[in-house]
Amino acid sequence: MRARFTRLIRRTLSWPAHRLDAQDARAYNRGWTVTSGKFGSRTYRDPRWDHVEELRAEHLRDEAATGSRPDLAPAQRDARAVLR
């Protein structure tokens, strides 16, 4: 009886890991990092987001260094602006 109960507990605790294997595989294929947490939780993270702020700051530095702004011309029949 005790062995049966132990097997049931082990199977129950391993269930989330087996259930999340497909999601983990998709995340790994996309180059994301997967971190296992407490109680079978997972954290999926795209490492490309680490560089977004760096690229944004670099773009703003380049724009400030040139001192130029893009020319905006009004579009003909709507309120949108066209970048030339």
PDB file with SEQRES, HELIX, SHEET and CRYST1 records, atoms N, CA, C and O in Angstrom:
SEQRES   1 A   84  MET ARG ALA ARG PHE THR ARG LEU ILE ARG ARG THR LEU          
SEQRES   2 A   84  SER TRP PRO ALA HIS ARG LEU ASP ALA GLN ASP ALA ARG          
SEQRES   3 A   84  ALA TYR ASN ARG GLY TRP THR VAL THR SER GLY LYS PHE          
SEQRES   4 A   84  GLY SER ARG THR TYR ARG ASP PRO ARG TRP ASP HIS VAL          
SEQRES   5 A   84  GLU GLU LEU ARG ALA GLU HIS LEU ARG ASP GLU ALA ALA          
SEQRES   6 A   84  THR GLY SER ARG PRO ASP LEU ALA PRO ALA GLN ARG ASP          
SEQRES   7 A   84  ALA ARG ALA VAL LEU ARG                                      
HELIX    1 AA1 ARG A    2  ARG A   19  1                                  18    
HELIX    2 AA2 ASP A   21  ASN A   29  1                                   9    
HELIX    3 AA3 LYS A   38  GLY A   40  5                                   3    
HELIX    4 AA4 PRO A   47  HIS A   51  5                                   5    
HELIX    5 AA5 VAL A   52  THR A   66  1                                  15    
SHEET    1 AA1 2 THR A  33  SER A  36  0                                        
SHEET    2 AA1 2 ARG A  42  ARG A  45 -1                                        
SHEET    1 AA2 2 LEU A  72  PRO A  74  0                                        
SHEET    2 AA2 2 ALA A  81  LEU A  83 -1                                        
CRYST1    1.000    1.000    1.000  90.00  90.00  90.00 P 1           1          
ATOM      1  N   MET A   1       0.823  -1.192   0.000  1.00  0.00           N  
ATOM      2  CA  MET A   1       0.000   0.000   0.000  1.00  0.00           C  
ATOM      3  C   MET A   1       0.865   1.253   0.000  1.00  0.00           C  
ATOM      4  O   MET A   1       0.590   2.213  -0.720  1.00  0.00           O  
ATOM      5  N   ARG A   2       1.922   1.229   0.824  1.00  0.00           N  
ATOM      6  CA  ARG A   2       2.793   2.401   0.908  1.00  0.00           C  
ATOM      7  C   ARG A   2       3.513   2.636  -0.427  1.00  0.00           C  
ATOM      8  O   ARG A   2       3.645   3.781  -0.860  1.00  0.00           O  
ATOM      9  N   ALA A   3       3.973   1.579  -1.071  1.00  0.00           N  
ATOM     10  CA  ALA A   3       4.657   1.705  -2.360  1.00  0.00           C  
ATOM     11  C   ALA A   3       3.714   2.284  -3.411  1.00  0.00           C  
ATOM     12  O   ALA A   3       4.123   3.114  -4.224  1.00  0.00           O  
ATOM     13  N   ARG A   4       2.487   1.861  -3.396  1.00  0.00           N  
ATOM     14  CA  ARG A   4       1.496   2.371  -4.340  1.00  0.00           C  
ATOM     15  C   ARG A   4       1.267   3.871  -4.121  1.00  0.00           C  
ATOM     16  O   ARG A   4       1.175   4.642  -5.076  1.00  0.00           O  
ATOM     17  N   PHE A   5       1.179   4.262  -2.870  1.00  0.00           N  
ATOM     18  CA  PHE A   5       0.983   5.672  -2.528  1.00  0.00           C  
ATOM     19  C   PHE A   5       2.203   6.505  -2.958  1.00  0.00           C  
ATOM     20  O   PHE A   5       2.054   7.618  -3.462  1.00  0.00           O  
ATOM     21  N   THR A   6       3.393   5.961  -2.756  1.00  0.00           N  
ATOM     22  CA  THR A   6       4.621   6.657  -3.150  1.00  0.00           C  
ATOM     23  C   THR A   6       4.674   6.842  -4.660  1.00  0.00           C  
ATOM     24  O   THR A   6       5.040   7.915  -5.140  1.00  0.00           O  
ATOM     25  N   ARG A   7       4.313   5.803  -5.416  1.00  0.00           N  
ATOM     26  CA  ARG A   7       4.279   5.916  -6.872  1.00  0.00           C  
ATOM     27  C   ARG A   7       3.281   6.964  -7.325  1.00  0.00           C  
ATOM     28  O   ARG A   7       3.551   7.727  -8.253  1.00  0.00           O  
ATOM     29  N   LEU A   8       2.134   7.004  -6.675  1.00  0.00           N  
ATOM     30  CA  LEU A   8       1.113   7.990  -7.012  1.00  0.00           C  
ATOM     31  C   LEU A   8       1.629   9.411  -6.780  1.00  0.00           C  
ATOM     32  O   LEU A   8       1.405  10.299  -7.602  1.00  0.00           O  
ATOM     33  N   ILE A   9       2.304   9.615  -5.683  1.00  0.00           N  
ATOM     34  CA  ILE A   9       2.852  10.948  -5.388  1.00  0.00           C  
ATOM     35  C   ILE A   9       3.922  11.323  -6.408  1.00  0.00           C  
ATOM     36  O   ILE A   9       3.929  12.450  -6.904  1.00  0.00           O  
ATOM     37  N   ARG A  10       4.818  10.406  -6.726  1.00  0.00           N  
ATOM     38  CA  ARG A  10       5.868  10.692  -7.714  1.00  0.00           C  
ATOM     39  C   ARG A  10       5.273  11.005  -9.081  1.00  0.00           C  
ATOM     40  O   ARG A  10       5.710  11.934  -9.759  1.00  0.00           O  
ATOM     41  N   ARG A  11       4.284  10.230  -9.476  1.00  0.00           N  
ATOM     42  CA  ARG A  11       3.646  10.464 -10.766  1.00  0.00           C  
ATOM     43  C   ARG A  11       2.924  11.807 -10.785  1.00  0.00           C  
ATOM     44  O   ARG A  11       2.950  12.516 -11.791  1.00  0.00           O  
ATOM     45  N   THR A  12       2.285  12.152  -9.685  1.00  0.00           N  
ATOM     46  CA  THR A  12       1.580  13.426  -9.592  1.00  0.00           C  
ATOM     47  C   THR A  12       2.556  14.595  -9.637  1.00  0.00           C  
ATOM     48  O   THR A  12       2.277  15.608 -10.279  1.00  0.00           O  
ATOM     49  N   LEU A  13       3.681  14.469  -8.971  1.00  0.00           N  
ATOM     50  CA  LEU A  13       4.662  15.552  -8.966  1.00  0.00           C  
ATOM     51  C   LEU A  13       5.384  15.692 -10.306  1.00  0.00           C  
ATOM     52  O   LEU A  13       5.813  16.791 -10.654  1.00  0.00           O  
ATOM     53  N   SER A  14       5.525  14.612 -11.056  1.00  0.00           N  
ATOM     54  CA  SER A  14       6.200  14.689 -12.348  1.00  0.00           C  
ATOM     55  C   SER A  14       5.254  15.098 -13.472  1.00  0.00           C  
ATOM     56  O   SER A  14       5.705  15.394 -14.579  1.00  0.00           O  
ATOM     57  N   TRP A  15       3.965  15.119 -13.207  1.00  0.00           N  
ATOM     58  CA  TRP A  15       2.981  15.442 -14.244  1.00  0.00           C  
ATOM     59  C   TRP A  15       3.192  16.819 -14.864  1.00  0.00           C  
ATOM     60  O   TRP A  15       3.161  16.915 -16.090  1.00  0.00           O  
ATOM     61  N   PRO A  16       3.407  17.896 -14.098  1.00  0.00           N  
ATOM     62  CA  PRO A  16       3.600  19.199 -14.750  1.00  0.00           C  
ATOM     63  C   PRO A  16       4.827  19.230 -15.648  1.00  0.00           C  
ATOM     64  O   PRO A  16       4.803  19.876 -16.696  1.00  0.00           O  
ATOM     65  N   ALA A  17       5.890  18.550 -15.263  1.00  0.00           N  
ATOM     66  CA  ALA A  17       7.100  18.544 -16.084  1.00  0.00           C  
ATOM     67  C   ALA A  17       6.822  17.901 -17.438  1.00  0.00           C  
ATOM     68  O   ALA A  17       7.256  18.427 -18.464  1.00  0.00           O  
ATOM     69  N   HIS A  18       6.117  16.788 -17.464  1.00  0.00           N  
ATOM     70  CA  HIS A  18       5.789  16.125 -18.727  1.00  0.00           C  
ATOM     71  C   HIS A  18       4.820  16.968 -19.546  1.00  0.00           C  
ATOM     72  O   HIS A  18       4.909  17.009 -20.773  1.00  0.00           O  
ATOM     73  N   ARG A  19       3.925  17.617 -18.887  1.00  0.00           N  
ATOM     74  CA  ARG A  19       2.923  18.427 -19.584  1.00  0.00           C  
ATOM     75  C   ARG A  19       3.557  19.649 -20.237  1.00  0.00           C  
ATOM     76  O   ARG A  19       3.095  20.098 -21.286  1.00  0.00           O  
ATOM     77  N   LEU A  20       4.597  20.186 -19.636  1.00  0.00           N  
ATOM     78  CA  LEU A  20       5.228  21.396 -20.147  1.00  0.00           C  
ATOM     79  C   LEU A  20       6.384  21.119 -21.105  1.00  0.00           C  
ATOM     80  O   LEU A  20       7.006  22.060 -21.598  1.00  0.00           O  
ATOM     81  N   ASP A  21       6.684  19.857 -21.379  1.00  0.00           N  
ATOM     82  CA  ASP A  21       7.793  19.530 -22.273  1.00  0.00           C  
ATOM     83  C   ASP A  21       7.601  20.122 -23.663  1.00  0.00           C  
ATOM     84  O   ASP A  21       8.567  20.605 -24.254  1.00  0.00           O  
ATOM     85  N   ALA A  22       6.393  20.100 -24.199  1.00  0.00           N  
ATOM     86  CA  ALA A  22       6.140  20.650 -25.534  1.00  0.00           C  
ATOM     87  C   ALA A  22       6.367  22.159 -25.549  1.00  0.00           C  
ATOM     88  O   ALA A  22       6.940  22.695 -26.497  1.00  0.00           O  
ATOM     89  N   GLN A  23       5.917  22.843 -24.498  1.00  0.00           N  
ATOM     90  CA  GLN A  23       6.141  24.286 -24.418  1.00  0.00           C  
ATOM     91  C   GLN A  23       7.628  24.590 -24.284  1.00  0.00           C  
ATOM     92  O   GLN A  23       8.129  25.540 -24.885  1.00  0.00           O  
ATOM     93  N   ASP A  24       8.324  23.793 -23.504  1.00  0.00           N  
ATOM     94  CA  ASP A  24       9.766  23.984 -23.350  1.00  0.00           C  
ATOM     95  C   ASP A  24      10.474  23.804 -24.690  1.00  0.00           C  
ATOM     96  O   ASP A  24      11.369  24.579 -25.027  1.00  0.00           O  
ATOM     97  N   ALA A  25      10.083  22.793 -25.449  1.00  0.00           N  
ATOM     98  CA  ALA A  25      10.709  22.536 -26.745  1.00  0.00           C  
ATOM     99  C   ALA A  25      10.490  23.710 -27.695  1.00  0.00           C  
ATOM    100  O   ALA A  25      11.420  24.123 -28.388  1.00  0.00           O  
ATOM    101  N   ARG A  26       9.275  24.252 -27.737  1.00  0.00           N  
ATOM    102  CA  ARG A  26       9.007  25.419 -28.588  1.00  0.00           C  
ATOM    103  C   ARG A  26       9.853  26.610 -28.158  1.00  0.00           C  
ATOM    104  O   ARG A  26      10.391  27.329 -29.001  1.00  0.00           O  
ATOM    105  N   ALA A  27       9.972  26.820 -26.861  1.00  0.00           N  
ATOM    106  CA  ALA A  27      10.769  27.945 -26.355  1.00  0.00           C  
ATOM    107  C   ALA A  27      12.243  27.765 -26.713  1.00  0.00           C  
ATOM    108  O   ALA A  27      12.892  28.718 -27.145  1.00  0.00           O  
ATOM    109  N   TYR A  28      12.775  26.567 -26.541  1.00  0.00           N  
ATOM    110  CA  TYR A  28      14.175  26.318 -26.886  1.00  0.00           C  
ATOM    111  C   TYR A  28      14.411  26.507 -28.379  1.00  0.00           C  
ATOM    112  O   TYR A  28      15.449  27.038 -28.775  1.00  0.00           O  
ATOM    113  N   ASN A  29      13.466  26.081 -29.210  1.00  0.00           N  
ATOM    114  CA  ASN A  29      13.606  26.253 -30.656  1.00  0.00           C  
ATOM    115  C   ASN A  29      13.627  27.720 -31.052  1.00  0.00           C  
ATOM    116  O   ASN A  29      14.250  28.079 -32.051  1.00  0.00           O  
ATOM    117  N   ARG A  30      12.966  28.562 -30.297  1.00  0.00           N  
ATOM    118  CA  ARG A  30      12.960  30.003 -30.571  1.00  0.00           C  
ATOM    119  C   ARG A  30      14.164  30.712 -29.968  1.00  0.00           C  
ATOM    120  O   ARG A  30      14.358  31.906 -30.195  1.00  0.00           O  
ATOM    121  N   GLY A  31      14.969  29.993 -29.206  1.00  0.00           N  
ATOM    122  CA  GLY A  31      16.144  30.587 -28.592  1.00  0.00           C  
ATOM    123  C   GLY A  31      15.873  31.213 -27.238  1.00  0.00           C  
ATOM    124  O   GLY A  31      16.709  31.953 -26.720  1.00  0.00           O  
ATOM    125  N   TRP A  32      14.732  30.932 -26.665  1.00  0.00           N  
ATOM    126  CA  TRP A  32      14.378  31.491 -25.361  1.00  0.00           C  
ATOM    127  C   TRP A  32      15.046  30.683 -24.257  1.00  0.00           C  
ATOM    128  O   TRP A  32      15.490  29.556 -24.475  1.00  0.00           O  
ATOM    129  N   THR A  33      15.108  31.274 -23.075  1.00  0.00           N  
ATOM    130  CA  THR A  33      15.602  30.539 -21.916  1.00  0.00           C  
ATOM    131  C   THR A  33      14.408  30.066 -21.101  1.00  0.00           C  
ATOM    132  O   THR A  33      13.402  30.766 -20.988  1.00  0.00           O  
ATOM    133  N   VAL A  34      14.531  28.888 -20.544  1.00  0.00           N  
ATOM    134  CA  VAL A  34      13.466  28.303 -19.731  1.00  0.00           C  
ATOM    135  C   VAL A  34      14.033  28.050 -18.343  1.00  0.00           C  
ATOM    136  O   VAL A  34      15.051  27.376 -18.187  1.00  0.00           O  
ATOM    137  N   THR A  35      13.363  28.600 -17.340  1.00  0.00           N  
ATOM    138  CA  THR A  35      13.790  28.412 -15.960  1.00  0.00           C  
ATOM    139  C   THR A  35      12.689  27.696 -15.203  1.00  0.00           C  
ATOM    140  O   THR A  35      11.537  28.130 -15.215  1.00  0.00           O  
ATOM    141  N   SER A  36      13.036  26.607 -14.548  1.00  0.00           N  
ATOM    142  CA  SER A  36      12.067  25.874 -13.733  1.00  0.00           C  
ATOM    143  C   SER A  36      12.001  26.514 -12.358  1.00  0.00           C  
ATOM    144  O   SER A  36      13.025  26.806 -11.740  1.00  0.00           O  
ATOM    145  N   GLY A  37      10.787  26.725 -11.894  1.00  0.00           N  
ATOM    146  CA  GLY A  37      10.600  27.339 -10.585  1.00  0.00           C  
ATOM    147  C   GLY A  37       9.992  26.375  -9.598  1.00  0.00           C  
ATOM    148  O   GLY A  37       9.976  25.162  -9.809  1.00  0.00           O  
ATOM    149  N   LYS A  38       9.497  26.930  -8.530  1.00  0.00           N  
ATOM    150  CA  LYS A  38       8.881  26.118  -7.484  1.00  0.00           C  
ATOM    151  C   LYS A  38       7.555  25.544  -7.960  1.00  0.00           C  
ATOM    152  O   LYS A  38       6.861  26.146  -8.780  1.00  0.00           O  
ATOM    153  N   PHE A  39       7.223  24.407  -7.452  1.00  0.00           N  
ATOM    154  CA  PHE A  39       5.946  23.739  -7.695  1.00  0.00           C  
ATOM    155  C   PHE A  39       5.685  23.500  -9.177  1.00  0.00           C  
ATOM    156  O   PHE A  39       4.534  23.518  -9.614  1.00  0.00           O  
ATOM    157  N   GLY A  40       6.748  23.276  -9.957  1.00  0.00           N  
ATOM    158  CA  GLY A  40       6.594  22.948 -11.365  1.00  0.00           C  
ATOM    159  C   GLY A  40       6.354  24.140 -12.270  1.00  0.00           C  
ATOM    160  O   GLY A  40       6.016  23.954 -13.439  1.00  0.00           O  
ATOM    161  N   SER A  41       6.515  25.352 -11.777  1.00  0.00           N  
ATOM    162  CA  SER A  41       6.293  26.525 -12.621  1.00  0.00           C  
ATOM    163  C   SER A  41       7.467  26.713 -13.580  1.00  0.00           C  
ATOM    164  O   SER A  41       8.562  26.205 -13.339  1.00  0.00           O  
ATOM    165  N   ARG A  42       7.233  27.438 -14.655  1.00  0.00           N  
ATOM    166  CA  ARG A  42       8.262  27.720 -15.645  1.00  0.00           C  
ATOM    167  C   ARG A  42       8.265  29.220 -15.930  1.00  0.00           C  
ATOM    168  O   ARG A  42       7.226  29.878 -15.878  1.00  0.00           O  
ATOM    169  N   THR A  43       9.445  29.745 -16.228  1.00  0.00           N  
ATOM    170  CA  THR A  43       9.577  31.121 -16.686  1.00  0.00           C  
ATOM    171  C   THR A  43      10.230  31.075 -18.057  1.00  0.00           C  
ATOM    172  O   THR A  43      11.326  30.535 -18.213  1.00  0.00           O  
ATOM    173  N   TYR A  44       9.554  31.642 -19.051  1.00  0.00           N  
ATOM    174  CA  TYR A  44      10.069  31.680 -20.412  1.00  0.00           C  
ATOM    175  C   TYR A  44      10.530  33.109 -20.692  1.00  0.00           C  
ATOM    176  O   TYR A  44       9.816  34.071 -20.411  1.00  0.00           O  
ATOM    177  N   ARG A  45      11.743  33.233 -21.254  1.00  0.00           N  
ATOM    178  CA  ARG A  45      12.306  34.556 -21.453  1.00  0.00           C  
ATOM    179  C   ARG A  45      13.035  34.621 -22.784  1.00  0.00           C  
ATOM    180  O   ARG A  45      13.806  33.726 -23.130  1.00  0.00           O  
ATOM    181  N   ASP A  46      12.780  35.691 -23.526  1.00  0.00           N  
ATOM    182  CA  ASP A  46      13.454  35.915 -24.798  1.00  0.00           C  
ATOM    183  C   ASP A  46      14.671  36.803 -24.540  1.00  0.00           C  
ATOM    184  O   ASP A  46      14.496  37.966 -24.176  1.00  0.00           O  
ATOM    185  N   PRO A  47      15.898  36.302 -24.713  1.00  0.00           N  
ATOM    186  CA  PRO A  47      17.079  37.094 -24.376  1.00  0.00           C  
ATOM    187  C   PRO A  47      17.299  38.292 -25.287  1.00  0.00           C  
ATOM    188  O   PRO A  47      18.107  39.161 -24.961  1.00  0.00           O  
ATOM    189  N   ARG A  48      16.603  38.366 -26.420  1.00  0.00           N  
ATOM    190  CA  ARG A  48      16.771  39.532 -27.291  1.00  0.00           C  
ATOM    191  C   ARG A  48      16.312  40.810 -26.615  1.00  0.00           C  
ATOM    192  O   ARG A  48      16.767  41.897 -26.970  1.00  0.00           O  
ATOM    193  N   TRP A  49      15.410  40.692 -25.640  1.00  0.00           N  
ATOM    194  CA  TRP A  49      14.938  41.884 -24.935  1.00  0.00           C  
ATOM    195  C   TRP A  49      16.039  42.529 -24.108  1.00  0.00           C  
ATOM    196  O   TRP A  49      15.902  43.685 -23.709  1.00  0.00           O  
ATOM    197  N   ASP A  50      17.119  41.818 -23.840  1.00  0.00           N  
ATOM    198  CA  ASP A  50      18.244  42.403 -23.108  1.00  0.00           C  
ATOM    199  C   ASP A  50      18.889  43.540 -23.896  1.00  0.00           C  
ATOM    200  O   ASP A  50      19.453  44.463 -23.308  1.00  0.00           O  
ATOM    201  N   HIS A  51      18.807  43.475 -25.215  1.00  0.00           N  
ATOM    202  CA  HIS A  51      19.499  44.437 -26.067  1.00  0.00           C  
ATOM    203  C   HIS A  51      18.608  45.575 -26.545  1.00  0.00           C  
ATOM    204  O   HIS A  51      19.106  46.501 -27.186  1.00  0.00           O  
ATOM    205  N   VAL A  52      17.338  45.543 -26.266  1.00  0.00           N  
ATOM    206  CA  VAL A  52      16.424  46.570 -26.764  1.00  0.00           C  
ATOM    207  C   VAL A  52      16.806  47.946 -26.239  1.00  0.00           C  
ATOM    208  O   VAL A  52      16.881  48.901 -27.012  1.00  0.00           O  
ATOM    209  N   GLU A  53      17.044  48.061 -24.963  1.00  0.00           N  
ATOM    210  CA  GLU A  53      17.373  49.369 -24.386  1.00  0.00           C  
ATOM    211  C   GLU A  53      18.721  49.868 -24.900  1.00  0.00           C  
ATOM    212  O   GLU A  53      18.889  51.066 -25.129  1.00  0.00           O  
ATOM    213  N   GLU A  54      19.679  48.968 -25.082  1.00  0.00           N  
ATOM    214  CA  GLU A  54      20.975  49.366 -25.632  1.00  0.00           C  
ATOM    215  C   GLU A  54      20.814  49.913 -27.045  1.00  0.00           C  
ATOM    216  O   GLU A  54      21.391  50.949 -27.376  1.00  0.00           O  
ATOM    217  N   LEU A  55      20.042  49.232 -27.873  1.00  0.00           N  
ATOM    218  CA  LEU A  55      19.829  49.686 -29.241  1.00  0.00           C  
ATOM    219  C   LEU A  55      19.076  51.005 -29.274  1.00  0.00           C  
ATOM    220  O   LEU A  55      19.383  51.878 -30.085  1.00  0.00           O  
ATOM    221  N   ARG A  56      18.098  51.153 -28.401  1.00  0.00           N  
ATOM    222  CA  ARG A  56      17.341  52.396 -28.345  1.00  0.00           C  
ATOM    223  C   ARG A  56      18.255  53.555 -27.950  1.00  0.00           C  
ATOM    224  O   ARG A  56      18.186  54.626 -28.553  1.00  0.00           O  
ATOM    225  N   ALA A  57      19.100  53.356 -26.955  1.00  0.00           N  
ATOM    226  CA  ALA A  57      20.021  54.406 -26.516  1.00  0.00           C  
ATOM    227  C   ALA A  57      21.020  54.743 -27.621  1.00  0.00           C  
ATOM    228  O   ALA A  57      21.343  55.913 -27.825  1.00  0.00           O  
ATOM    229  N   GLU A  58      21.507  53.739 -28.328  1.00  0.00           N  
ATOM    230  CA  GLU A  58      22.446  53.969 -29.424  1.00  0.00           C  
ATOM    231  C   GLU A  58      21.786  54.771 -30.535  1.00  0.00           C  
ATOM    232  O   GLU A  58      22.395  55.688 -31.086  1.00  0.00           O  
ATOM    233  N   HIS A  59      20.562  54.436 -30.861  1.00  0.00           N  
ATOM    234  CA  HIS A  59      19.827  55.161 -31.904  1.00  0.00           C  
ATOM    235  C   HIS A  59      19.625  56.615 -31.496  1.00  0.00           C  
ATOM    236  O   HIS A  59      19.790  57.516 -32.319  1.00  0.00           O  
ATOM    237  N   LEU A  60      19.270  56.852 -30.240  1.00  0.00           N  
ATOM    238  CA  LEU A  60      19.063  58.220 -29.777  1.00  0.00           C  
ATOM    239  C   LEU A  60      20.371  59.003 -29.778  1.00  0.00           C  
ATOM    240  O   LEU A  60      20.373  60.196 -30.084  1.00  0.00           O  
ATOM    241  N   ARG A  61      21.482  58.353 -29.439  1.00  0.00           N  
ATOM    242  CA  ARG A  61      22.786  59.025 -29.480  1.00  0.00           C  
ATOM    243  C   ARG A  61      23.141  59.416 -30.903  1.00  0.00           C  
ATOM    244  O   ARG A  61      23.602  60.531 -31.146  1.00  0.00           O  
ATOM    245  N   ASP A  62      22.927  58.501 -31.849  1.00  0.00           N  
ATOM    246  CA  ASP A  62      23.244  58.788 -33.250  1.00  0.00           C  
ATOM    247  C   ASP A  62      22.390  59.933 -33.775  1.00  0.00           C  
ATOM    248  O   ASP A  62      22.879  60.796 -34.504  1.00  0.00           O  
ATOM    249  N   GLU A  63      21.121  59.937 -33.404  1.00  0.00           N  
ATOM    250  CA  GLU A  63      20.215  60.986 -33.867  1.00  0.00           C  
ATOM    251  C   GLU A  63      20.616  62.337 -33.285  1.00  0.00           C  
ATOM    252  O   GLU A  63      20.564  63.350 -33.983  1.00  0.00           O  
ATOM    253  N   ALA A  64      21.014  62.363 -32.023  1.00  0.00           N  
ATOM    254  CA  ALA A  64      21.427  63.613 -31.384  1.00  0.00           C  
ATOM    255  C   ALA A  64      22.754  64.105 -31.962  1.00  0.00           C  
ATOM    256  O   ALA A  64      22.968  65.313 -32.062  1.00  0.00           O  
ATOM    257  N   ALA A  65      23.642  63.194 -32.341  1.00  0.00           N  
ATOM    258  CA  ALA A  65      24.942  63.581 -32.883  1.00  0.00           C  
ATOM    259  C   ALA A  65      24.798  64.234 -34.251  1.00  0.00           C  
ATOM    260  O   ALA A  65      25.512  65.191 -34.551  1.00  0.00           O  
ATOM    261  N   THR A  66      23.899  63.743 -35.078  1.00  0.00           N  
ATOM    262  CA  THR A  66      23.718  64.329 -36.406  1.00  0.00           C  
ATOM    263  C   THR A  66      22.915  65.618 -36.325  1.00  0.00           C  
ATOM    264  O   THR A  66      23.067  66.494 -37.176  1.00  0.00           O  
ATOM    265  N   GLY A  67      22.084  65.743 -35.339  1.00  0.00           N  
ATOM    266  CA  GLY A  67      21.302  66.962 -35.157  1.00  0.00           C  
ATOM    267  C   GLY A  67      20.222  67.143 -36.205  1.00  0.00           C  
ATOM    268  O   GLY A  67      19.626  68.216 -36.295  1.00  0.00           O  
ATOM    269  N   SER A  68      19.964  66.137 -36.985  1.00  0.00           N  
ATOM    270  CA  SER A  68      18.947  66.281 -38.030  1.00  0.00           C  
ATOM    271  C   SER A  68      17.679  65.542 -37.634  1.00  0.00           C  
ATOM    272  O   SER A  68      17.704  64.528 -36.937  1.00  0.00           O  
ATOM    273  N   ARG A  69      16.602  66.078 -38.096  1.00  0.00           N  
ATOM    274  CA  ARG A  69      15.309  65.438 -37.900  1.00  0.00           C  
ATOM    275  C   ARG A  69      14.766  65.074 -39.270  1.00  0.00           C  
ATOM    276  O   ARG A  69      15.062  65.767 -40.244  1.00  0.00           O  
ATOM    277  N   PRO A  70      14.003  64.041 -39.375  1.00  0.00           N  
ATOM    278  CA  PRO A  70      13.443  63.687 -40.686  1.00  0.00           C  
ATOM    279  C   PRO A  70      12.436  64.741 -41.142  1.00  0.00           C  
ATOM    280  O   PRO A  70      11.721  65.339 -40.338  1.00  0.00           O  
ATOM    281  N   ASP A  71      12.406  64.947 -42.458  1.00  0.00           N  
ATOM    282  CA  ASP A  71      11.430  65.886 -43.021  1.00  0.00           C  
ATOM    283  C   ASP A  71      10.064  65.228 -43.032  1.00  0.00           C  
ATOM    284  O   ASP A  71       9.913  64.103 -43.510  1.00  0.00           O  
ATOM    285  N   LEU A  72       9.085  65.918 -42.514  1.00  0.00           N  
ATOM    286  CA  LEU A  72       7.722  65.405 -42.511  1.00  0.00           C  
ATOM    287  C   LEU A  72       6.885  66.249 -43.456  1.00  0.00           C  
ATOM    288  O   LEU A  72       6.884  67.477 -43.378  1.00  0.00           O  
ATOM    289  N   ALA A  73       6.187  65.589 -44.332  1.00  0.00           N  
ATOM    290  CA  ALA A  73       5.291  66.284 -45.252  1.00  0.00           C  
ATOM    291  C   ALA A  73       3.891  65.754 -45.019  1.00  0.00           C  
ATOM    292  O   ALA A  73       3.713  64.549 -44.843  1.00  0.00           O  
ATOM    293  N   PRO A  74       2.887  66.630 -45.014  1.00  0.00           N  
ATOM    294  CA  PRO A  74       1.531  66.147 -44.789  1.00  0.00           C  
ATOM    295  C   PRO A  74       1.050  65.279 -45.955  1.00  0.00           C  
ATOM    296  O   PRO A  74       1.340  65.565 -47.117  1.00  0.00           O  
ATOM    297  N   ALA A  75       0.336  64.251 -45.637  1.00  0.00           N  
ATOM    298  CA  ALA A  75      -0.265  63.410 -46.668  1.00  0.00           C  
ATOM    299  C   ALA A  75      -1.445  64.152 -47.279  1.00  0.00           C  
ATOM    300  O   ALA A  75      -1.973  65.078 -46.664  1.00  0.00           O  
ATOM    301  N   GLN A  76      -1.863  63.767 -48.464  1.00  0.00           N  
ATOM    302  CA  GLN A  76      -2.855  64.552 -49.186  1.00  0.00           C  
ATOM    303  C   GLN A  76      -4.254  64.496 -48.599  1.00  0.00           C  
ATOM    304  O   GLN A  76      -4.877  65.546 -48.440  1.00  0.00           O  
ATOM    305  N   ARG A  77      -4.780  63.316 -48.268  1.00  0.00           N  
ATOM    306  CA  ARG A  77      -6.172  63.264 -47.862  1.00  0.00           C  
ATOM    307  C   ARG A  77      -6.412  62.771 -46.450  1.00  0.00           C  
ATOM    308  O   ARG A  77      -7.553  62.467 -46.102  1.00  0.00           O  
ATOM    309  N   ASP A  78      -5.412  62.684 -45.647  1.00  0.00           N  
ATOM    310  CA  ASP A  78      -5.646  62.274 -44.274  1.00  0.00           C  
ATOM    311  C   ASP A  78      -4.660  62.984 -43.354  1.00  0.00           C  
ATOM    312  O   ASP A  78      -3.824  63.764 -43.811  1.00  0.00           O  
ATOM    313  N   ALA A  79      -4.761  62.718 -42.090  1.00  0.00           N  
ATOM    314  CA  ALA A  79      -3.965  63.447 -41.107  1.00  0.00           C  
ATOM    315  C   ALA A  79      -2.617  62.787 -40.830  1.00  0.00           C  
ATOM    316  O   ALA A  79      -1.889  63.227 -39.940  1.00  0.00           O  
ATOM    317  N   ARG A  80      -2.280  61.760 -41.560  1.00  0.00           N  
ATOM    318  CA  ARG A  80      -1.001  61.098 -41.332  1.00  0.00           C  
ATOM    319  C   ARG A  80       0.138  61.886 -41.966  1.00  0.00           C  
ATOM    320  O   ARG A  80      -0.071  62.629 -42.924  1.00  0.00           O  
ATOM    321  N   ALA A  81       1.311  61.725 -41.442  1.00  0.00           N  
ATOM    322  CA  ALA A  81       2.502  62.370 -42.004  1.00  0.00           C  
ATOM    323  C   ALA A  81       3.312  61.329 -42.760  1.00  0.00           C  
ATOM    324  O   ALA A  81       3.388  60.169 -42.355  1.00  0.00           O  
ATOM    325  N   VAL A  82       3.913  61.757 -43.859  1.00  0.00           N  
ATOM    326  CA  VAL A  82       4.729  60.866 -44.677  1.00  0.00           C  
ATOM    327  C   VAL A  82       6.184  61.221 -44.441  1.00  0.00           C  
ATOM    328  O   VAL A  82       6.550  62.396 -44.472  1.00  0.00           O  
ATOM    329  N   LEU A  83       7.009  60.231 -44.208  1.00  0.00           N  
ATOM    330  CA  LEU A  83       8.431  60.434 -43.967  1.00  0.00           C  
ATOM    331  C   LEU A  83       9.165  60.426 -45.294  1.00  0.00           C  
ATOM    332  O   LEU A  83       9.065  59.457 -46.045  1.00  0.00           O  
ATOM    333  N   ARG A  84       9.909  61.498 -45.603  1.00  0.00           N  
ATOM    334  CA  ARG A  84      10.653  61.564 -46.880  1.00  0.00           C  
ATOM    335  C   ARG A  84      12.124  61.481 -46.632  1.00  0.00           C  
ATOM    336  O   ARG A  84      12.912  61.519 -47.578  1.00  0.00           O  
TER     337      ARG A  84                                                      
END                                                                             
